[in-house]
């Protein structure tokens, strides 16, 4: 069942989507041409970023305020914005 859920999440995330960090990986891999491993405490759970590209191996390039990192789908979730149903006059 988790495989189906994972596949459904991947379909909704695309380049330009706003995502949020929902859990921390053991380390962060930079999205540089020569990726480097960084400690995971650079980012906090709830930090938001923008998906920049899709990478081989199931990674998404996500630009956060503190850098661009390669993230697996299990660590990010699509940010949904709720519009207000009333209008201010």
C-alpha positions in Angstrom: 0.0 0.0 0.0 2.8 2.4 0.7 4.2 1.9 -2.8 0.9 3.1 -4.3 0.8 6.1 -1.9 4.4 7.0 -2.9 3.6 6.8 -6.6 0.6 9.0 -6.1 2.7 11.6 -4.2 5.2 11.7 -7.0 2.5 12.4 -9.6 1.4 15.6 -7.8 4.9 17.0 -7.3 6.4 18.7 -10.3 9.0 21.3 -11.2 7.9 24.6 -9.6 5.8 23.0 -6.9 6.2 24.3 -3.4 7.1 21.6 -0.9 7.7 21.3 2.8 10.2 19.1 4.7 8.1 16.6 6.7 11.0 14.5 8.2 14.8 14.9 8.2 17.0 12.5 6.3 20.2 11.2 8.0 22.2 13.7 5.9 21.5 16.2 3.1 23.1 15.9 -0.3 23.7 19.2 -2.1 22.4 19.6 -5.7 25.8 20.9 -6.9 27.4 19.3 -10.0 29.7 17.5 -7.5 27.2 16.7 -4.6 28.5 16.9 -1.1 26.9 15.5 2.1 25.9 18.0 4.7 24.5 17.5 8.2 20.7 17.3 8.4 20.5 20.0 11.0 20.9 22.7 8.3 17.1 22.4 7.7 14.2 22.2 10.1 11.0 20.2 9.7 8.5 22.5 8.2 11.0 24.4 6.1 9.5 25.2 2.6 11.2 25.1 -0.7 10.6 25.0 -4.5 11.2 22.0 -6.7 13.9 22.9 -9.2 14.2 19.6 -11.1 13.8 15.9 -11.1 17.0 13.8 -10.8 17.8 10.2 -11.5 17.6 7.7 -8.6 14.3 9.1 -7.3 15.6 12.5 -6.1 14.1 15.9 -6.5 16.2 19.0 -6.5 14.6 21.4 -4.0 15.7 24.9 -3.4 15.4 25.9 0.3 16.4 29.3 1.9 19.6 27.6 3.1 20.6 25.9 -0.1 19.5 23.5 -2.8 19.4 19.8 -1.9 18.6 16.5 -3.4 15.5 15.1 -1.6 13.8 11.8 -1.7 10.0 11.9 -1.9 9.6 10.4 1.6 11.1 13.5 3.2 8.9 16.2 1.4 5.2 16.9 0.9 3.4 19.2 -1.4 2.3 22.5 0.2 -1.3 23.2 -0.3 -2.7 26.7 0.1 -6.2 27.1 1.3 -8.1 30.1 -0.1 -10.5 32.0 2.0 -14.2 31.5 1.1 -15.1 35.0 2.0 -14.1 38.3 0.4 -13.0 41.4 2.2 -14.9 44.5 1.2 
